[in-house]
Amino acid sequence: MHRDPRCVYVYDSFGAADIAVLWLADHGIPAQVMNQATLGGLVGLTPFSTTGISLHGMEVWVLDPPQATKARELLTKHEEERLEKRA
């Protein structure tokens, strides 16, 4: 599946995506959750979803494309640390 290059992470919940946007803002990277109004986009939307989220998830996009690589690195590291704390 093709994703826009501004897409830096894909989450399976609105809450997680919103937290990522706020976290990136704290690190000087403006971002936004895409497709909130369509619950993750009409493509991939399924009646079998218990969350109402598309099969493709909730995409977090940076507003400044040159910051995408740094944002991906930060979010990947943040997710790894979060999972370590949960374990």
Salt bridges, closest charged atoms under 4 A:
ASP4 OD1 - ARG6 NE 2.87
GLU59 OE2 - ARG3 NH1 2.44
GLU79 OE2 - ARG82 NH2 2.66
